């Protein structure tokens, strides 16, 4: 029975860390994130130097 209580407590602890991390990520600033940028689709348009101005 102690193993079951330890497993449930560990699961709740990990779930709490996940929820807090998720909410912290959502509430975070708008700083550029290279991990998030790497998941964006590639731009198929040819390079246009005037577009970034």
C-alpha positions in Angstrom: 0.0 0.0 0.0 2.9 2.4 0.6 4.1 1.9 -3.0 0.7 3.0 -4.3 0.7 6.1 -2.1 4.3 6.9 -3.2 3.3 6.4 -6.9 0.3 8.7 -6.6 2.3 11.4 -4.8 5.0 11.3 -7.4 2.5 11.5 -10.2 0.8 14.4 -8.6 4.1 16.2 -8.1 5.1 15.7 -11.7 1.7 16.8 -12.9 2.0 20.0 -10.8 5.5 20.7 -12.2 4.1 20.2 -15.7 1.1 22.5 -15.2 3.2 25.2 -13.5 5.8 25.0 -16.4 3.1 25.2 -19.0 1.4 28.2 -17.4 4.8 29.9 -16.9 5.6 29.4 -20.6 2.2 30.8 -21.7 2.5 33.8 -19.4 6.1 34.5 -20.4 7.4 37.4 -22.4 7.6 37.7 -26.2 11.4 37.1 -26.4 12.4 35.2 -29.5 12.7 31.5 -28.9 14.9 29.6 -31.3 13.3 26.3 -30.4 9.9 27.6 -31.3 11.2 29.3 -34.5 12.8 26.0 -35.6 9.3 24.5 -35.7 7.9 27.1 -38.0 7.5 26.1 -41.7 10.1 27.3 -44.1 9.5 30.5 -46.1 9.1 29.4 -49.8 9.3 33.0 -51.1 12.6 34.1 -52.7 14.8 36.4 -50.7 13.5 39.9 -50.8 15.9 42.4 -49.1 13.3 45.1 -49.0 10.7 43.0 -47.2 12.5 43.2 -43.8 12.5 47.0 -43.8 
